[in-house]
Every structure is written in C-alpha cells, then in structure tokens.
Amino acid sequence: MGAGKSTAARAVGGIDADDLIEAAAGKPIPEIFREDGEAAFRAHEERAIVLALGGGAVTSAKVRDALDETLTVWLDVDVDTCWDRVRGSDRPLAQDEAEFRRLFDERRTLYAEAADVVAKDVHDVVLAAAGVHVERGSLAKLDLLVPGDGQVALVSDAHVAGIHGMDAQLALGSRLAETHELPTGEEAKTLAAVDRLWQALRLDRRGTIVALGGGCTTDAAGYAASAYLRGIEWVPVPSSLVGQVDAAIGGKTAIDLPQGKNLVGAFHWPSRVVVDQALLETLPELQRREGMSEVVKTGLLAGEPLWELEEDEMVRRCAAFKAAVCLRDPHDEGERKMLNLGHTFAHALEAAAGYEGVTHGRAVALGLLAALRLSGRDTGVVEELLRPSPVTVDRERAWEALLRDKKGALRLVLLGDDGPKWDVPVPADDVRRELDRLIGP
C-alpha cells in the first residue's frame, strides 16, 4: 500500500481492485474491514478481475495461482516512501508504523515470487503493460525477449543489417529461420516491397517476424505480419530515435500510397517491443535530429521538457508516454489522436514531395510550427531545438494531400492551456494559410 498502484493503473486505463471491491460490497473498504473483517475483504479480492491489485492480495494462494496466468508487475517502492504516503490515512493496515513495516518485509518475498516484471515507477508499469522492453544492451537478449517458441524471420534493410544484423542473428540463435531485406526509407512502405516480403516468407502461424530498423522498416514489416497467414506475431526492434520513442510503439502499421502517407494499414499490436538505446550510438547526427522532432512533440503533449533528459531516460519516458496513450485508446478512437500533433501538415508535405527530399523529421518539425501557431502557443522550443526551414514542394499537391490525409472534415490536434485537444474544427482558410507558410518559393 502506498506504492502508487492506483496511479499506475489509471495511466494504462486499468481498474483498481479497491474500486471493484467497494462496488461489489456496496460500502467503502474501511467499513468492510471494520464490519466484516480482513478475511471478508480478501474474499472479495479473490473474486475481483483487476489491474491494480491490493498490497496484501498475494497472501492468498488463490490469487497467486491466478497470477501465474497473467502478466504481473511489482511496483517496488521503498518502505519509507510508502509509509509517508499512507500515514494519517484511514487505511486499516496503515494505522501503526511498526506493523506497516513488518507487513512490508513479510510480503516482499511473495511479491518477488509472483512478479514477472519489477517496476520502479509508473512509467515502468506502463511499459510492462504495453509489452515494451526498454533496456540498454537488450539486443543481445533477443532470444529471451521474443515471446513464444516458434521460428523467427528477421526483417531489416541493408544498411541496418550491415551494422546490427549479425548481432541480432547471433542473439536469436536457433530460433532464426530466415532473413529478409526491405528497401531503405519510405520505399519500404510500398505495396511492391511488402508483396516481395510476403512471397519470400516461409513461417507458419507459430512464427514471429522480428523487424530490426527504423520507423519505415517497422511500419512495413508490422503490416506484413498483420496480413500474412491472416496475422502472425511480430516484434519491432527500433534502431532509430524516431522508432524508439514513437513509430515502433502502439501497434499502428501501414504503407503509403502515392495519394498520401499511411493510407493502407492495420492495428496489429506487437507481442513485444525491444528498445535498446545502445543502437542509437551508431545513429548519424542527422538521423538523431530527425528523431528529436518526435521527442519535442511528445514533450509538448506531456507538458514536460522531455528533450532535456539524459538520452536513455528521454527514450524511456517518451516511450512510456506513447504506450500509455495507446493502451487507453488502442484503436485511435479518442485521445490517441493527440499523437498526430503536427502530423497532418507533415504528411501533406511528405506526400507533396513524393516521399523524396523531405524527411519525416523535418516535416514533423514544420508541422509542429503550424500546430502551435494555430493554437496560439509559443513556437520557441521548436525553432530553437529543431530549426525547421521551409520546404520546396507544390502547394496545390500539398493541399490535396492534406485533405486526403484528414479523410474527412478539417479537424486538427491543437494545444490548449490545459493540454492537448483533438478533433478541433479549424477553418480551411486558416489551415491553408499555415500550410503555405511552411512551403518556400
């Protein structure tokens, strides 16, 4: 108790056991303890289908047996912090400090035995719930991190394969059955490239595609996995900053059409995402700056300067933010739309350039400028950190691509005083004006 489980549960859109128990019993938990006793409370707890489990739940053998069948995360917080949070409250088992500390020590062994993942904070809990493993050096553990026991097809592009491919193959060991290459960049996200991959694959339904590379590789390989044999498992291993903080997380897979970006795709949640920050050490500075556009976007949405963190922590926090949003809205029906901040403009610029000459990071940086201007917000962070300059594309083609990207009315993601807003109607003239400002002569 006092570890922060309820906060973590809300972050992933889950349910706290206490809420279910109070609803079932028709009275608050202190009253259950006072009137019915702890045994009655534990009986309610055994019957609850929960995400945030009470601190004493693991003292029940039935609960421990049930936990064997599901992902169990131990939010491990030191006893002093827990006691500071609960002392003076009406929690029945937090009325005496000595007894509280005794329970803490007594339960730790049970927690360790029950846990699949040990989390240090809410961000770790979110990542575990989303199946995102963030750890420097995790590429070497790929055989342990790819779920299941079926064969694996490793998909990459020639450039990334030349740098990290052998390490990935060695890590996968005997599970590696085949390797495949996609073209580099946006050329990977074409029907022709995915068709060649489909025809080359020999996996059965127990197999897994491991996609090693940047956002284009993971987008294309993920879409291939979503349709091959009507859907097989896949594991993205993002090698770019864009991929680690954004593209590989959340289960959106897609390829492009000449008329627009990501117009053909599927929601296909990975069985795991393996994020190894050490892969960023070989990233060219230009590619690193590309990824910072998504970092800045995430920080603006979170209301925190995540771009100021040390790199490993910056990646973890950005990945956790996106994972939490996607867990709460897996099919992009509500708040997940906020992740498109600036992207309506970015996709239009990329499509107008024929996906050549205008990189995704540069387009997103420009799109953020437009979104902030329409929001009436300061653009200083984008201008100072990303330094976007106008692109040279056909204005009419960009406008047509923007209208196609919206797939309906002109509703954008904007930033309000109290955070991001999505599905905000914006007059077409205002949108066109800001789009034109992003295009040079």
C-alpha positions in Angstrom: 0.0 0.0 0.0 1.2 3.5 -0.9 3.4 2.3 -3.7 1.3 4.1 -6.3 -0.5 1.2 -7.9 -3.8 3.1 -8.4 -2.0 5.9 -10.2 -0.2 3.4 -12.4 -3.5 1.6 -13.1 -5.1 4.8 -14.3 -2.2 5.5 -16.5 -2.9 2.4 -18.6 -6.7 2.7 -18.5 -7.0 -0.1 -15.9 -9.1 -0.7 -12.9 -8.1 -0.6 -9.3 -9.1 -3.6 -7.2 -10.4 -1.3 -4.5 -13.0 0.2 -6.9 -14.3 -3.2 -7.8 -14.4 -4.4 -4.3 -16.3 -1.4 -3.0 -18.8 -1.7 -5.8 -19.4 -5.4 -5.1 -19.7 -4.9 -1.3 -21.7 -1.7 -1.5 -19.5 0.1 1.0 -16.0 1.6 1.4 -13.1 -0.6 2.3 -12.6 0.8 5.8 -16.2 -0.3 6.5 -15.6 -3.8 5.1 -12.6 -4.2 7.5 -14.5 -2.7 10.4 -17.7 -4.5 10.0 -16.8 -7.8 8.2 -13.1 -8.2 8.9 -10.0 -8.6 6.7 -11.0 -12.2 5.7 -14.1 -10.9 4.0 -12.0 -8.2 2.2 -9.6 -10.9 0.9 -12.5 -13.0 -0.3 -13.8 -10.0 -2.3 -10.3 -9.5 -3.6 -10.0 -13.1 -4.8 -13.1 -12.7 -7.0 -12.1 -9.3 -8.5 -10.8 -9.1 -12.0 -8.2 -6.4 -11.5 -5.3 -4.5 -12.9 -4.1 -2.8 -9.7 -4.0 -5.5 -7.0 -4.1 -4.7 -3.3 -0.8 -5.0 -1.5 -1.9 -7.9 0.6 -3.6 -9.8 -2.3 -0.6 -12.1 -2.8 -1.1 -13.6 0.7 -4.0 -15.6 -0.9 -2.9 -18.8 -2.6 -5.9 -18.5 -5.0 -4.7 -15.1 -6.1 -1.1 -16.3 -6.5 -2.4 -19.2 -8.7 -4.4 -16.7 -10.8 -1.3 -14.5 -11.2 0.5 -17.4 -12.8 -1.8 -17.0 -15.8 -1.3 -13.3 -16.4 1.4 -10.5 -16.6 2.1 -9.4 -13.0 4.1 -6.2 -12.3 5.5 -5.5 -8.9 5.7 -1.7 -8.3 8.7 -1.8 -5.9 8.8 1.3 -3.8 10.9 1.7 -0.6 9.1 1.4 2.7 9.8 5.0 3.8 8.1 6.4 0.7 5.1 4.1 1.1 4.7 5.0 4.8 4.9 8.7 4.0 2.1 8.3 1.6 -0.3 6.4 3.8 0.3 7.6 7.4 -2.6 9.5 8.8 -5.0 7.9 6.3 -8.0 5.6 7.0 -6.3 2.6 5.5 -7.0 -0.2 8.1 -3.5 -1.7 7.8 -1.7 1.6 7.9 -2.5 2.7 11.5 0.7 1.5 13.1 4.1 2.2 11.6 5.8 -0.8 13.2 3.1 -3.2 11.9 3.2 -1.5 8.5 7.0 -2.1 8.2 6.6 -5.7 9.4 4.0 -6.3 6.6 6.3 -4.7 4.1 9.1 -7.0 4.9 6.8 -10.1 5.2 5.3 -9.6 1.8 8.4 -8.8 -0.3 9.2 -12.5 -0.8 5.7 -13.1 -2.1 5.9 -10.1 -4.4 9.2 -11.4 -5.8 7.8 -14.8 -6.4 4.6 -13.5 -8.1 6.2 -10.8 -10.3 7.0 -11.2 -14.0 8.3 -7.6 -14.1 9.7 -5.3 -11.3 8.9 -1.7 -11.9 10.4 1.3 -10.2 7.8 3.8 -11.2 4.5 4.4 -13.1 6.5 4.6 -16.4 7.9 1.1 -16.0 4.4 -0.2 -15.2 3.1 1.4 -18.4 5.9 -0.1 -20.5 5.4 -3.5 -19.0 1.6 -3.4 -19.6 2.3 -2.4 -23.3 4.9 -5.1 -23.8 7.7 -2.6 -24.3 11.1 -3.6 -23.0 13.5 -0.6 -22.7 17.0 -1.6 -21.7 20.4 -0.7 -22.9 22.0 -3.9 -24.3 18.7 -5.7 -24.8 19.6 -6.6 -28.4 21.9 -9.3 -27.0 18.9 -10.8 -25.2 16.6 -11.1 -28.2 16.2 -14.8 -27.9 14.7 -14.4 -24.4 12.7 -11.3 -25.3 10.9 -12.6 -28.4 7.8 -14.4 -26.9 6.9 -17.9 -27.9 8.9 -20.8 -29.2 8.2 -20.7 -32.9 10.7 -19.8 -35.7 11.7 -16.2 -36.4 12.1 -14.3 -39.6 14.5 -11.3 -39.2 13.5 -8.4 -41.4 15.7 -5.3 -41.9 17.2 -3.0 -44.5 20.6 -3.4 -46.0 22.1 -0.5 -44.0 20.9 -1.5 -40.6 21.5 -5.2 -41.3 25.1 -4.3 -42.0 25.5 -2.6 -38.6 23.3 -4.7 -36.3 22.1 -7.6 -38.3 24.8 -10.1 -37.2 24.3 -9.2 -33.5 20.6 -9.8 -33.9 21.2 -13.1 -35.7 23.6 -14.4 -33.0 21.1 -13.3 -30.3 18.2 -15.2 -31.9 20.3 -18.3 -32.2 18.5 -21.5 -33.3 15.1 -19.7 -33.5 16.2 -17.8 -36.5 14.8 -19.5 -39.6 15.1 -16.8 -42.3 16.3 -13.3 -43.0 14.8 -10.7 -45.4 15.6 -7.2 -46.5 13.3 -4.3 -47.2 14.4 -1.2 -49.2 15.6 1.7 -47.1 13.4 4.6 -46.2 9.9 5.2 -47.4 10.5 2.8 -50.3 10.0 0.0 -47.8 6.4 1.3 -47.2 5.2 0.4 -50.7 2.8 -2.4 -51.7 5.6 -3.8 -54.0 8.1 -4.1 -51.2 5.6 -5.7 -48.8 4.5 -8.1 -51.6 8.0 -9.3 -52.1 8.3 -9.9 -48.4 5.0 -11.9 -48.3 6.2 -14.1 -51.2 9.5 -14.8 -49.5 8.3 -15.6 -46.0 8.1 -19.3 -45.1 7.0 -19.0 -41.4 4.0 -21.0 -40.2 1.4 -19.5 -37.8 3.6 -20.0 -34.8 6.3 -17.9 -36.3 7.3 -14.3 -35.5 8.6 -11.5 -37.6 11.3 -9.5 -35.9 11.6 -6.1 -37.5 15.1 -4.5 -36.9 15.4 -0.9 -38.2 13.8 2.5 -38.3 10.2 3.5 -38.5 9.8 2.6 -42.2 11.0 -0.9 -41.6 8.8 -1.5 -38.5 5.8 0.0 -40.2 6.1 -2.2 -43.3 7.1 -5.4 -41.5 4.4 -4.9 -39.0 1.8 -4.5 -41.7 3.2 -7.6 -43.4 2.8 -9.5 -40.2 -0.8 -8.3 -39.8 -1.9 -9.9 -43.0 0.5 -12.9 -43.5 -1.4 -16.1 -42.8 -4.2 -13.8 -41.5 -1.9 -12.4 -38.9 1.2 -13.6 -37.1 3.2 -12.2 -34.2 5.8 -9.6 -34.7 8.5 -7.8 -32.6 9.9 -4.5 -33.6 13.4 -3.7 -32.6 13.7 0.0 -33.5 17.2 1.2 -34.3 16.4 4.9 -34.8 15.4 7.6 -32.3 12.1 8.1 -34.2 11.4 4.4 -33.9 12.3 4.1 -30.2 10.2 7.0 -29.0 7.3 6.7 -31.4 7.0 4.7 -34.6 7.5 1.2 -33.1 5.1 1.6 -30.2 1.3 1.2 -30.2 0.5 -1.3 -32.9 -0.2 1.0 -35.9 1.3 -0.5 -39.0 0.9 1.0 -42.5 2.3 1.5 -46.0 1.9 4.6 -48.3 0.1 5.3 -51.5 1.0 8.0 -54.0 -2.0 9.9 -52.8 -0.9 10.0 -49.2 1.0 8.6 -46.3 -0.1 5.6 -44.2 -3.4 5.2 -46.2 -3.2 1.4 -46.1 -2.6 -0.3 -42.8 -3.8 -2.2 -39.7 -3.8 -2.1 -36.0 -1.6 -5.1 -35.1 -0.1 -4.8 -31.6 3.4 -6.3 -31.3 3.9 -9.2 -28.9 6.8 -7.2 -27.6 8.8 -4.1 -28.5 12.6 -4.3 -27.7 14.1 -0.9 -27.3 17.9 -0.9 -26.9 19.2 2.6 -26.5 22.8 1.4 -27.4 21.7 1.1 -31.0 21.5 4.9 -31.1 25.3 5.1 -30.7 25.7 4.4 -34.4 23.0 6.8 -35.5 24.2 9.7 -37.7 23.7 13.1 -36.2 21.2 14.0 -39.0 19.1 11.0 -38.0 19.3 11.9 -34.4 17.9 15.3 -35.1 15.1 13.7 -37.1 14.1 11.8 -34.0 14.1 14.9 -31.9 11.1 16.1 -33.7 9.0 13.3 -32.2 10.7 13.9 -28.8 9.7 17.5 -28.9 6.1 16.5 -29.9 5.9 14.1 -27.0 7.2 16.7 -24.6 4.7 19.2 -25.8 1.8 16.7 -25.3 3.1 15.6 -21.9 3.6 19.2 -20.8 7.2 18.3 -19.7 10.6 19.2 -21.3 11.4 15.6 -22.0 14.0 16.8 -24.5 16.2 18.0 -21.6 16.6 14.5 -20.1 19.7 12.3 -20.5 19.2 10.2 -23.6 18.4 6.8 -22.1 15.8 8.3 -19.8 14.5 10.5 -22.5 13.8 7.5 -24.6 12.2 5.6 -21.7 9.9 8.5 -20.8 8.8 9.2 -24.4 8.1 5.5 -25.0 6.1 5.3 -21.8 4.0 8.3 -22.7 3.1 6.9 -26.1 2.5 3.5 -24.6 0.1 4.8 -22.0 -1.9 6.8 -24.5 -2.2 3.7 -26.9 -3.2 1.4 -24.0 -6.0 3.7 -23.1 -7.1 4.1 -26.8 -5.7 1.2 -28.8 -7.8 1.8 -31.9 -7.3 5.6 -32.3 -10.9 6.4 -31.4 -10.3 9.2 -28.8 -7.2 10.6 -27.0 -4.7 8.7 -29.2 -5.5 11.2 -31.9 -3.3 13.7 -29.9 -0.3 11.9 -31.1 -0.9 13.4 -34.6 0.1 16.9 -33.3 1.7 18.5 -36.3 1.4 15.3 -38.4 -1.4 16.5 -40.7 0.8 19.1 -42.1 3.9 16.8 -42.0 2.2 14.1 -44.0 1.0 16.6 -46.6 4.5 17.9 -47.1 5.9 14.4 -47.4 3.3 13.3 -50.0 3.7 16.5 -52.0 7.5 15.8 -52.2 6.7 12.2 -53.4 8.4 11.0 -50.2 11.8 12.2 -51.6 13.7 15.2 -50.4 11.5 16.0 -47.4 12.4 13.8 -44.4 9.8 12.8 -41.9 11.6 14.6 -39.0 11.8 17.8 -40.9 8.2 17.6 -42.0 7.1 17.0 -38.4 9.1 19.9 -37.1 7.4 22.2 -39.7 4.0 20.6 -38.8 4.6 21.4 -35.1 5.2 25.0 -36.0 1.9 25.2 -37.8 0.0 23.4 -35.0 1.5 25.7 -32.3 0.7 28.8 -34.4 -2.9 27.7 -34.8 -3.0 27.0 -31.1 -1.8 30.5 -30.2 1.2 28.9 -28.5 4.9 29.9 -28.4 7.0 28.2 -31.1 10.3 28.9 -29.5 11.1 25.3 -28.5 10.5 24.0 -32.0 12.5 26.8 -33.6 15.4 26.6 -31.1 15.8 22.8 -30.9 14.6 21.7 -34.4 15.4 24.8 -36.5 13.0 23.8 -39.3 13.2 25.6 -42.7 10.5 25.8 -45.4 10.4 23.1 -48.0 10.1 23.4 -51.7 7.0 21.4 -52.8 4.0 22.1 -55.0 1.5 23.9 -52.9 -1.6 22.5 -54.5 -0.3 19.0 -54.3 0.4 19.5 -50.6 -3.1 20.9 -50.0 -4.7 18.0 -51.8 -2.6 15.5 -49.7 -3.6 17.3 -46.5 -7.3 17.0 -47.4 -6.8 13.3 -48.2 -4.9 12.7 -45.0 -7.7 14.1 -42.9 -10.1 11.6 -44.5 -13.0 13.9 -43.8 -13.5 17.3 -42.1 -10.6 19.6 -41.2 -10.2 18.8 -37.5 -6.7 19.1 -36.0 -4.8 18.5 -32.8 -4.1 21.7 -31.0 -2.6 22.6 -27.6 -4.8 24.4 -25.1 -4.0 25.9 -21.8 -4.9 22.7 -20.1 -3.2 20.3 -22.5 -3.8 18.8 -26.0 -7.2 18.9 -27.7 -8.1 16.7 -30.7 -10.8 16.9 -33.3 -10.7 20.7 -33.1 -12.5 22.2 -36.1 -10.3 24.7 -37.9 -11.4 26.9 -40.8 -10.0 25.7 -44.1 -8.6 29.2 -44.8 -6.6 29.1 -41.6 -5.2 25.7 -42.3 -4.3 26.6 -45.8 -2.6 29.8 -44.7 -0.4 27.9 -42.2 0.4 25.2 -44.7 1.6 27.8 -47.2 3.9 29.3 -44.6 5.7 26.0 -44.4 6.4 26.0 -48.2 9.2 28.1 -49.6 9.4 29.8 -53.0 
